[in-house]
Amino acid sequence: MRALSFLVVFLLSFSIQARQLGQGWVVEKKDGHRVLSQNSAQLFSSTSKVEKNFLIHLLEDPDFHRQWSLSNRGESGNLGQVGLVGSDINVFPLWSQGYYGSEEMIVAVIDTGADWNHPDLKGNLYTNPNEIPNNGIDDDHNGYIDDVHGWNFVENNPNSQDDNGHGTHCAGVIGARGDNGIGIAGINWKVKILPIKIMDAKGSGDLKTALDGIDYAVRMGARVLSNSWGGDPYSDLMKEAIERTEKANRLFVAAAGNDGTNNDEDPLYPASYSVSNVISVAATDNRDQLANFSNIGPKTVHLAAPGVWIYSTVQNGNYDTFSGTSMATPHVAGGAALLWTALPNLSALELKDRLLKSVDPVYELKRTTISKGRMNLGRAFLNERSPLMDPPEEAWISQSYHVETPHPYNDAEVYVYEISSPGAKMIRLHFDWIDVNKFDQVLIFDQSDRLVETISEPKKNYFSEPIRGEKVRVVLKADYSMVGEGFKIDRLDTIK
């Protein structure tokens, strides 16, 4: 792992100055003091314990470099686009402080089950300590016989093995065993994944399986419930089941949906239930752009997390890349579990509040989610609030500036204008006017090449969104159809 690798390499490289690693003999004396001897003929007395010195090494996970959602260093991966550095959930501040998860933390993956035998998951699979396997007796008197590793509510038996792959993928994001030299690392290197199967091999379930799964998760002590599923009808029974999780101080994380629609207008459940412990999750890509399939909801969708081309575990010990708010949801569920491990005295609602108030602001989420951003675990851990997306008006310093396109502009052409104000912490542009056809676009990018705003209609006396940094790139992209007069920038406002 990045943080731990740095620490180990630093310490070992320092030690190499004094001796050759792995050589000599380790001598432990009666008082427990250890020394390194280079000469086996000088092995002191029989009261010392002596062993040949040998090398040790960090067990990194070989495919961690594919997990851009945990550490985005600008890789393109399978996405076909270069990633934007830092467009990840920022988990390293917790890992670097020694918070890798806990075997006391139970996270319910309410889904298609999980692969019990996956080499990257089996060490983190929940095992019911009060149930004797395969004895046909309900040893813990919870109403479920032999529920050693969760329950299958589709077939009403203890076999919660995954026959689809979806649940295993979500489980890997939350808790693939970290730093074990195998595959990937989950957000939690140590955790207890409770597989609750409410959907069959085709990914279908019903209200009853979902209700039973939610209640079972609470009964078995799951602190966080990860729900990468949904449906359209409103259900009083479902809302009441989620309210029971609220009363039990559990966090209910749910996928916003993959229809590209607005949940404020066309709700998807369970993500849209107005219960205080629900977190509804949209999806972003490796450039912090809202996924084109992701549902939104300025009143109902709380925040976003990575959900495009996510590499994780699937059944039969394999790995694969999936996209969806289904993948964004376990990032938030796993992140919440890790944060709760580090800050165990928080209530579920306090934990949710931290997650929402500490997001990284993202322009496309400003008017499409409650928090206006993508989850940032490191900032939540430090209890830091999100940077302001809209500074107070009095903070801006205005100056004249002139950028103007041809009038009219040519069709099928791209015009690029670089604008800079050295030393500026933030810039906004004032357009005297914008005149573009609906098929044409004015695109505004920040200095990290992050898309900040898209304008595709005429405007007058218009301020752009605030843009972080001292450089801005404005692009007019013309279609092959009718053209307009372009735009005129007459003012540049900065905060320094």
DRENDREN-745336 format. One line per 4 residues: number of its first residue (from 1); their letters; for each residue x negated, z, y negated of C-alpha. Coordinates in steps of 0.5 Angstrom, whole numbers, padded with zeros to 4 digits. Layout:
NUM) A) X/Z/Y  ...
This chain:
1) MRAL) 0000/0000/0000  -0002/-0001/-0007  -0003/0006/-0010  -0005/0009/-0003
5) SFLV) -0010/0003/-0002  -0013/0004/-0009  -0014/0012/-0008  -0018/0011/-0001
9) VFLL) -0022/0005/-0003  -0024/0009/-0009  -0026/0015/-0005  -0030/0011/0000
13) SFSI) -0034/0007/-0004  -0036/0013/-0008  -0038/0016/-0001  -0042/0010/0001
17) QARQ) -0047/0011/-0004  -0050/0017/-0001  -0049/0015/0007  -0047/0010/0011
21) LGQG) -0040/0011/0013  -0038/0012/0021  -0045/0014/0022  -0048/0020/0025
25) WVVE) -0045/0027/0028  -0040/0031/0025  -0042/0039/0026  -0037/0044/0025
29) KKDG) -0039/0051/0025  -0036/0058/0027  -0034/0059/0020  -0030/0052/0020
33) HRVL) -0035/0049/0015  -0037/0042/0017  -0043/0038/0015  -0046/0031/0017
37) SQNS) -0052/0030/0021  -0056/0024/0022  -0060/0026/0027  -0057/0028/0034
41) AQLF) -0063/0032/0036  -0062/0037/0031  -0055/0039/0033  -0056/0046/0031
45) SSTS) -0053/0052/0036  -0048/0052/0042  -0043/0056/0037  -0042/0049/0033
49) KVEK) -0037/0044/0035  -0040/0037/0035  -0037/0030/0035  -0040/0023/0034
53) NFLI) -0037/0021/0027  -0033/0014/0027  -0029/0010/0022  -0022/0011/0020
57) HLLE) -0018/0006/0016  -0011/0005/0012  -0005/0003/0016  -0003/-0002/0012
61) DPDF) 0004/-0006/0013  0002/-0014/0014  0008/-0017/0011  0008/-0012/0005
65) HRQW) 0006/-0018/0001  0013/-0021/0002  0017/-0015/-0001  0017/-0018/-0008
69) SLSN) 0023/-0013/-0009  0018/-0007/-0008  0012/-0010/-0012  0013/-0016/-0016
73) RGES) 0006/-0019/-0018  0008/-0026/-0019  0008/-0029/-0012  0013/-0035/-0011
77) GNLG) 0014/-0033/-0004  0020/-0037/-0001  0024/-0037/-0007  0020/-0043/-0010
81) QVGL) 0019/-0040/-0017  0013/-0036/-0019  0016/-0029/-0020  0016/-0025/-0026
85) VGSD) 0011/-0019/-0026  0014/-0012/-0026  0021/-0015/-0024  0022/-0010/-0018
89) INVF) 0025/-0003/-0017  0018/0000/-0019  0018/0005/-0013  0010/0006/-0014
93) PLWS) 0011/0012/-0019  0014/0016/-0013  0009/0014/-0007  0003/0015/-0012
97) QGYY) 0006/0022/-0012  0006/0023/-0005  0014/0022/-0004  0015/0017/0001
101) GSEE) 0022/0020/0004  0024/0025/0008  0026/0026/0016  0031/0031/0013
105) MIVA) 0035/0025/0009  0040/0022/0012  0042/0015/0010  0049/0012/0013
109) VIDT) 0048/0004/0014  0056/0003/0015  0055/-0005/0017  0054/-0008/0024
113) GADW) 0050/-0003/0027  0042/-0003/0027  0037/-0005/0032  0035/0002/0035
117) NHPD) 0029/-0001/0039  0026/-0005/0033  0019/-0003/0032  0019/-0002/0025
121) LKGN) 0026/0002/0025  0026/0006/0031  0021/0012/0028  0027/0013/0023
125) LYTN) 0033/0012/0027  0038/0018/0027  0038/0022/0033  0044/0027/0034
129) PNEI) 0040/0034/0035  0047/0037/0038  0048/0031/0043  0046/0031/0050
133) PNNG) 0045/0023/0051  0050/0020/0057  0053/0026/0059  0060/0024/0058
137) IDDD) 0061/0030/0054  0062/0031/0046  0057/0037/0046  0057/0038/0038
141) HNGY) 0065/0038/0038  0065/0032/0033  0070/0028/0037  0065/0023/0039
145) IDDV) 0062/0023/0046  0055/0021/0047  0054/0019/0039  0047/0020/0039
149) HGWN) 0045/0014/0035  0051/0014/0031  0058/0010/0033  0061/0004/0034
153) FVEN) 0068/0004/0031  0069/-0004/0033  0069/-0002/0040  0070/0006/0040
157) NPNS) 0064/0007/0043  0057/0010/0042  0053/0003/0042  0052/0002/0035
161) QDDN) 0047/-0003/0037  0047/-0009/0032  0049/-0016/0035  0049/-0019/0028
165) GHGT) 0043/-0018/0024  0046/-0016/0017  0046/-0008/0019  0039/-0008/0021
169) HCAG) 0036/-0012/0015  0040/-0007/0010  0037/-0001/0015  0030/-0004/0014
173) VIGA) 0030/-0005/0006  0032/0003/0006  0027/0005/0011  0023/0001/0015
177) RGDN) 0017/0005/0017  0012/0005/0012  0004/0005/0013  0004/0004/0020
181) GIGI) 0001/-0003/0021  0007/-0006/0023  0011/-0011/0019  0014/-0009/0012
185) AGIN) 0015/-0002/0009  0022/0001/0007  0023/0004/0000  0023/0011/0005
189) WKVK) 0017/0011/0010  0020/0017/0013  0028/0017/0013  0034/0018/0018
193) ILPI) 0038/0012/0018  0045/0013/0021  0048/0006/0024  0055/0006/0023
197) KIMD) 0058/0000/0026  0065/-0002/0023  0064/-0010/0024  0063/-0014/0030
201) AKGS) 0058/-0020/0031  0061/-0024/0027  0061/-0020/0021  0069/-0018/0021
205) GDLK) 0072/-0011/0021  0078/-0008/0018  0081/-0002/0014  0081/0003/0020
209) TALD) 0074/0002/0022  0072/0002/0015  0076/0009/0014  0073/0012/0020
213) GIDY) 0066/0010/0019  0066/0013/0012  0069/0020/0014  0064/0020/0020
217) AVRM) 0058/0019/0015  0060/0025/0012  0061/0029/0018  0054/0027/0020
221) GARV) 0051/0029/0014  0049/0023/0011  0047/0024/0003  0048/0017/0001
225) LSNS) 0052/0012/0004  0050/0004/0004  0056/-0001/0004  0054/-0008/0004
229) WGGD) 0061/-0011/0005  0068/-0012/0002  0075/-0014/0001  0080/-0016/-0004
233) PYSD) 0086/-0011/-0002  0087/-0005/-0006  0088/0001/-0001  0090/0008/-0003
237) LMKE) 0087/0010/0004  0080/0007/0002  0080/0011/-0005  0082/0017/-0002
241) AIER) 0076/0017/0004  0071/0015/-0002  0074/0021/-0006  0072/0025/0000
245) TEKA) 0065/0023/0000  0065/0025/-0008  0068/0032/-0006  0062/0033/-0001
249) NRLF) 0057/0031/-0006  0055/0024/-0003  0053/0018/-0006  0057/0012/-0005
253) VAAA) 0053/0005/-0006  0057/-0001/-0005  0056/-0009/-0006  0059/-0012/-0012
257) GNDG) 0060/-0019/-0008  0058/-0026/-0008  0063/-0030/-0011  0060/-0031/-0018
261) TNND) 0067/-0028/-0021  0068/-0022/-0025  0070/-0016/-0022  0074/-0013/-0028
265) EDPL) 0079/-0019/-0027  0079/-0020/-0020  0076/-0013/-0016  0073/-0013/-0010
269) YPAS) 0073/-0007/-0006  0070/-0002/-0004  0065/-0003/-0010  0071/-0003/-0015
273) YSVS) 0074/0004/-0014  0074/0008/-0020  0071/0014/-0016  0065/0018/-0020
277) NVIS) 0060/0017/-0014  0061/0010/-0013  0055/0005/-0015  0057/-0002/-0015
281) VAAT) 0051/-0007/-0015  0050/-0014/-0017  0044/-0018/-0015  0037/-0021/-0019
285) DNRD) 0032/-0025/-0017  0024/-0025/-0017  0025/-0027/-0025  0030/-0022/-0027
289) QLAN) 0035/-0027/-0027  0042/-0025/-0025  0043/-0029/-0018  0048/-0035/-0019
293) FSNI) 0052/-0032/-0013  0053/-0025/-0016  0059/-0022/-0018  0059/-0018/-0025
297) GPKT) 0063/-0013/-0029  0062/-0010/-0035  0067/-0004/-0034  0066/-0004/-0026
301) VHLA) 0059/-0006/-0024  0054/-0001/-0025  0047/-0004/-0025  0043/-0009/-0021
305) APGV) 0037/-0009/-0016  0033/-0015/-0012  0038/-0019/-0008  0035/-0026/-0007
309) WIYS) 0030/-0028/-0001  0029/-0021/0001  0025/-0020/0007  0027/-0015/0012
313) TVQN) 0028/-0013/0019  0033/-0016/0024  0035/-0015/0031  0031/-0016/0037
317) GNYD) 0025/-0014/0033  0024/-0019/0029  0024/-0021/0021  0028/-0025/0017
321) TFSG) 0030/-0027/0009  0037/-0026/0007  0040/-0026/0000  0046/-0023/-0003
325) TSMA) 0049/-0017/-0006  0049/-0014/0001  0041/-0014/0000  0041/-0011/-0007
329) TPHV) 0046/-0005/-0004  0040/-0002/0000  0035/-0002/-0005  0040/0002/-0009
333) AGGA) 0042/0006/-0003  0034/0007/-0001  0032/0008/-0008  0037/0014/-0009
337) ALLW) 0035/0017/-0002  0028/0017/-0004  0029/0020/-0011  0034/0025/-0008
341) TALP) 0028/0027/-0004  0023/0028/-0010  0029/0031/-0014  0033/0035/-0009
345) NLSA) 0037/0040/-0014  0040/0034/-0017  0048/0033/-0015  0050/0026/-0013
349) LELK) 0053/0025/-0020  0047/0027/-0024  0043/0022/-0019  0047/0017/-0021
353) DRLL) 0047/0018/-0028  0039/0018/-0028  0039/0011/-0024  0044/0008/-0029
357) KSVD) 0040/0011/-0036  0033/0009/-0033  0034/0001/-0032  0030/-0004/-0034
361) PVYE) 0034/-0008/-0039  0036/-0015/-0037  0039/-0020/-0042  0044/-0023/-0037
365) LKRT) 0046/-0016/-0035  0047/-0014/-0042  0055/-0016/-0042  0056/-0016/-0035
369) TISK) 0054/-0009/-0032  0055/-0002/-0035  0048/0000/-0035  0046/-0007/-0038
373) GRMN) 0040/-0007/-0033  0036/-0007/-0026  0034/-0001/-0023  0028/0002/-0024
377) LGRA) 0026/0008/-0020  0020/0010/-0023  0023/0011/-0030  0029/0015/-0026
381) FLNE) 0024/0019/-0023  0021/0021/-0030  0028/0022/-0033  0026/0016/-0038
385) RSPL) 0031/0013/-0042  0032/0005/-0042  0029/0002/-0048  0034/0000/-0053
389) MDPP) 0036/-0007/-0052  0039/-0007/-0059  0035/-0003/-0065  0038/-0001/-0071
393) EEAW) 0039/-0006/-0076  0035/-0002/-0081  0029/-0003/-0077  0028/-0010/-0078
397) ISQS) 0023/-0014/-0083  0025/-0020/-0085  0021/-0026/-0087  0023/-0034/-0088
401) YHVE) 0021/-0038/-0083  0022/-0046/-0081  0023/-0049/-0075  0028/-0055/-0074
405) TPHP) 0030/-0061/-0069  0031/-0068/-0070  0038/-0070/-0073  0041/-0072/-0068
409) YNDA) 0036/-0071/-0062  0035/-0076/-0057  0039/-0075/-0050  0035/-0074/-0044
413) EVYV) 0029/-0070/-0048  0026/-0063/-0048  0024/-0060/-0055  0019/-0054/-0054
417) YEIS) 0018/-0050/-0060  0013/-0044/-0060  0014/-0038/-0065  0010/-0032/-0066
421) SPGA) 0009/-0026/-0070  0002/-0023/-0069  0003/-0015/-0068  0011/-0016/-0067
425) KMIR) 0014/-0011/-0062  0020/-0015/-0062  0023/-0021/-0065  0030/-0024/-0067
429) LHFD) 0031/-0031/-0069  0036/-0033/-0075  0039/-0040/-0074  0042/-0043/-0080
433) WIDV) 0046/-0047/-0075  0046/-0050/-0068  0050/-0056/-0066  0049/-0058/-0059
437) NKFD) 0054/-0061/-0054  0057/-0057/-0048  0052/-0061/-0043  0046/-0059/-0047
441) QVLI) 0042/-0052/-0048  0038/-0048/-0053  0034/-0044/-0048  0030/-0038/-0051
445) FDQS) 0024/-0035/-0047  0020/-0029/-0049  0013/-0028/-0048  0013/-0027/-0041
449) DRLV) 0017/-0033/-0040  0023/-0029/-0038  0030/-0033/-0040  0033/-0028/-0046
453) ETIS) 0039/-0033/-0048  0042/-0039/-0047  0046/-0043/-0052  0051/-0049/-0051
457) EPKK) 0056/-0049/-0056  0056/-0050/-0064  0054/-0044/-0068  0053/-0042/-0076
461) NYFS) 0049/-0036/-0079  0047/-0034/-0072  0042/-0028/-0070  0039/-0029/-0063
465) EPIR) 0038/-0023/-0058  0032/-0019/-0059  0026/-0021/-0056  0021/-0016/-0054
469) GEKV) 0014/-0018/-0055  0010/-0022/-0061  0012/-0029/-0058  0018/-0033/-0057
473) RVVL) 0019/-0040/-0054  0025/-0044/-0056  0027/-0050/-0052  0033/-0055/-0053
477) KADY) 0034/-0059/-0047  0039/-0065/-0048  0043/-0068/-0042  0044/-0076/-0042
481) SMVG) 0051/-0076/-0045  0053/-0075/-0052  0048/-0071/-0057  0049/-0067/-0063
485) EGFK) 0045/-0065/-0069  0040/-0060/-0066  0039/-0053/-0069  0035/-0050/-0076
489) IDRL) 0032/-0044/-0076  0031/-0041/-0083  0029/-0034/-0082  0025/-0029/-0077
493) DTIK) 0026/-0022/-0076  0021/-0017/-0073  0020/-0010/-0071  0012/-0008/-0071
